[in-house]
């Protein structure tokens, strides 16, 4: 719609970018955000319906304009590699970086992708075609640094403290090796995000959404259109909010709103969702969310 692009969610962590779905024209809004595209590591596609994958050609072409760009991994359902390869062959557009593909299949590992910062889990949702939901998990972070313990061990303030905080063993001038566990508390959990659209509630959705810090969920219809939502494999706003509440999500954002609704209807969506879960809102284009760690969030709601 003129005021609402198709669904795509970008996650930035330590300067690296991970993208979930690529609706048509997603590269336009990605350019507007100024997040940068050189650091894009992964595009995770939910399914092969046009409103979730037709932005890939433009995205790939825009990234090819960046010099010395790194490899890109594309996750998705069976057929995602054939789709991209055929478009690339037909349009013969320039690529200056390697593409790798991982396609979901029955019996495949729950962890689809892992790098030095995160791992991404996936699973089949409940839609009219095979549709994948994703769970983005930052690796556990080192425990809190114990300043007094470091001083007692004679570790001078400076670079050695930084190495220990990153989980590295350091060696003092006198030759003593100090492992990080002597100055660090227990590991702290990283951030967790769920991305699940084009689905009705199912067990996989609850598993992907369990205790996440932020859930982006399909809230396509108002409650009065629940029969159509069920027939088309979608959720209503109150369905999505109920899933977030039962799964113990800290916060939820409803996306993938049907184009039949105007901005005047968004208040109805908000009211319907908040009846089921207080910490929910309706997502808008170019909206950005800063996700605090749990120990840093004074407004952390009680666990459901």
N, C-alpha and C positions, 0 to 999 in steps of 0.2 A: 504494500500500500504506500501511497506517497509519504505518509508520516511514520511508516514502520517497515523496516527492512525484514528480510527473512532471518530465521534463527541462526545465530552463531555466537559462541561464547569463547573469549580468549582469557587464558590464565597466565599471568606473568609471575615468575618466581626467580629471584636473584638475577634479574635481567634476561632470563630465558622465557620463551613464549610457547604455549601449548594451546591448540585451537580445537574446539569441539563443534563439529558441523561447519559447513561452508555453504550457506544459502546463497542464491544468486546475488551477485554484487557485493559480497561480504568484503572484498578488498577495498571498496570505497570507504566504508566505515572504519575498517582497520587503518586506512591511511589517515582518516580524520583523527583517530585517537593518538596518533604519533607514537604508538607503542614500538614501532620498528618491526621489520619483517625478517631481517637478517638472522635474528636469534630464534626464529621459529623452528622448533625441533620436531613437532608432531602435529598432524591433523587427524583427529579421531572422528570418523563419519558414522553416524548412527544407522542409516539405511539408504537405499538407492531410490528414494523419492526425490524428485527434482528440487523441491524447496530445501533440501538438506545437502545437496552435493553439486548443484550446477554452478556454484561459485568457485569450484576447484580450478577450472581453466584460467580464469582471470587472476586468481591467487597465485598459481604457479608461474604465470607469465610475469606478474609484478615482482615476484621474488627473484626471477631471473635477471632483472635489471640491476640487482645488487652485485658488485664485484666480490669475488672470493667468498661466496656464501657456502655454508656447510651443507651436509646431507639432510634430507627430509624423510621422515617415516610417516606413512599413511596407514592408519588402522581402519578396519571396516568389515562389512559383511562379505560373503563370497560374491565375487564379481567386481569389487571395487578396483582391483588392479586392471582387469580387462577394460573397464569403463575409462580409466585415466589413460591407459596405453593407447586405446583406440582414438580418443580425442587428440592426444599428442600426435599420433601418426596422421590423422586426418587434417589437422590444422598446421602441422609441421612447425610449431612454435619453438623458439629457442629455450633450451635449458642448460644451465651451467653448473648444475649440482646433481648428485646422484639421488634417485628416488628408491626407497625400499617399501615393501608392502607386507602387512600382516593381516590375514583374513581369518575371521572367526570360523570355527567348525565344531561340530559335535565332539565333545571329549577333549577340546583344546584346553591348555592351562588357563586358570582364572586370571593370572597376570599376563596382560597383553604386551606390556612394554615396561622397561626399566632403564634408568640412567643414573648418573651420580647424584641427582637431586630428588627424583620421584619414581614412583611406579604407578602404572595405570591398569586398573582391573576392568573387565568387561563381562557382560552377560546378556542373554536374549530376553527381551521384554515381551509384552503382550500387545501386538499390533496386527494389522491386516497382512503384513509381510514381515520377514525377519528384520527386526530392529534391535539395535544394541544400546544398552545403557552403559555408562562409564563411571568409574570411581577414581578420582585423582588423589593420590596420597604422597605427601612430602615424607621423605625418610625421617625416622626419629632424629631429633636434634641432641647434641651433647648436653649433659646435665649442667646445672648452674655452677659457675666457677666459684670455688671457695678461696677467697682472697687470703684469709687468715692461714689456711693450710699451705698455700703457696709461699707465703712469707716465712712460715715456720720451717719449711724445707729449704729455705735459702735460695729460692728461685727469684732472680732479680726481675723487677717490673720491666716490661718491654716485649720484644718479639717472642720470647719463650712463652709468655703468658698466652699470646695469641695462638701459638702452635698447640698448646695444651687444650685451649678452648675448642680447637678444631679436632680434638681427639688424637693428636700426635704425641708420641713419646719424645722427650727432649733430653739432652745431655748437658750437664753443668760443666763449668770450666775445670773442676776437679775430677771430672770423669764419671760422676754419678748419673745413672739413667733414671729419669722420673717418668713413670707411665701416667697417662691422664687420669686414671681412676683414683689416684691419690688426691687430686685437687678438684674433681668434678662430682657433682651429685648424680643421681640416677638419670638415665636418658629421659628426655621430654618428648612427647608425641608431636609429630608435625601436623600441618594443616591437612584437612580432608574435604574434598568437594565431590558432589554427585551431579552428573549431568544425565538426565533421562527425559526424553520427549517422545511423543507419538506412542503412548502406551496406556494401558489400563493397569490398575494395581495388580501386582503379582509378587511372588516370593523373591524373585531376583531383584525387583525394584526395591523392596524393603532391605535386602542385603546390601545393595549398593549405597543406599541412603542411610544406613545405620550409623548414628552418632557423628554425622558429618558436621563440619563447621558452616557449610553453605551448600544448599541444594537448589539446583536449577531444574525445575520440574514442568512438565507439560500441564498447562491449565487452560486448554483450548476453548472450553465451553462454559457458559453459565449453568447453574444447577437445573434450571427449567428445561435445558436441552440435553438432559442426561441420556435419553434414549438414543439420540443421534450420536452422542459421544461414544456410547457403548457400541453402536453399530459400526462406527468408523475407527474404533480402536484408540480412543483418546480419553482423557480425564476431564472432568469439570473442575472448576476452581476449588470447590470444597473437597473433592476427591484428593486432589494434589496436596492440599493443606492437611488433610487427615493423614496421608502417608507420611508427610514430614513430621507431624506430631508423634505418630506411633513409632516412627523409626528413631526418634530422639535427635533429630537435626536441630542445631542451634538456630538456624535461620533458613528461610526458603524464599526463592524468587520464582514467580510463575512466568513462564515464557510460552512462545508458540501460540499466541492468542489468535483465534479465527478472524480472518479479514472481514467477516460479516459485522463485527462489532466496531463501533467508533470510539473515540476518546471519551465521549459522554457515557459510555457503558463501563468504563474502567472502575468507577466508584462501586458499581454493583459487584464486579469481580472482587474488589478489595473487601467489601462487606461480607460476601459469601465465604471467602477464604479465612478471614479473621474470626469467624464463628467457630472454626475448627482449630486454628493455630494462630496465636497472637503475633508471632515474629515472622510474618510473611508479608510480601509486597508484590506488586505487579511490575515486571521488568520493563524498561524503556530503552530505546536505542541510545547507544553511547554512554549508558549508565556504568559507573565504575564503583567497585566495592573493595574497600581495604579490610582484610580479614585479620583481626588481632588474634594472637595466641591466647589460649584459654587462661593461662596464668597472668596475662596482661589485661584481661577484659573485666572491668569492674561490673559490667552489666550482664554478665553471663547468667542466663536463665537457669533455673533448677532443672536437672535431668529428668526427662519424662519416664 
